[in-house]
């Protein structure tokens, strides 16, 4: 079985996260960058299955800037057999549609039985890329899984909703996304870090995938305006002089809160 895991480099959630007011993109120089934790958990799902199932090949796939290659290699150090990185200057600021299109094209080129992804990244938090990729690949999608069970022919798991839980399953090939309910990822050991240097690492461009980022017939979105978040203002203090209830009601009405 071939399992491809979608991973992504993101700004460290414990550091400062800022947008560039000039480009509207994340200012990656504002903090350290790391492999997204939910992507690491997705990789752990694949590696755990590979540990107990001989003949399983785990590949990490990422659409990232060239500078992120060291971060992607962490997936190799954790235990993936190979990595594929899509790098192209034209992808700077790519929206969710173009991102899904690129990942789907790369998956077709690489080949897969199962694609595992996180439910949403910690930077964009779109939460729709796995489903969009599945639609473009014309395969089933089982998303937001709190547990995962993989067999030779199918994948299943439990998805939580507001009022219940659902047992969902899909025949392979398929795309799944997992939540933070899945176990933490393993840490790369010294042997894994050294082995990662010799593992296959393929870099692809948009030309390799046959994708035109400026295709006039494709839906694309761009940022047309951006401003810095205004400083927080002091709140309204209501002093009870026997009419606090009336003042509170007036405040709620004025701010359209009732």
Buried (B, 14 or more C-beta within 10 A) or exposed (E): BBBBBBBBBBBEEEEEBBBEEEEEEBBBEBBEBBBBBBBBBBBBBBBBBBEEEEEBBBBBBBBBBEEBBEBBBBBBBBBBBBBBBBBBEBBEBBBBBBBBBBBBBBBEBBEBBBBBBBBBBBBBEBBBBBBBBBBBBEBBBBBBBBBBEBEEEBBBBBBBEEEEEEEBEBEBBBBBBBBEBBEEBBEBEEEBBEBBEEBEBBBBEBEBBEBEBEEEEEEEEEEEEEEEEEEEEEEEEBEEEEEEEEBEEEEEEEEEEE
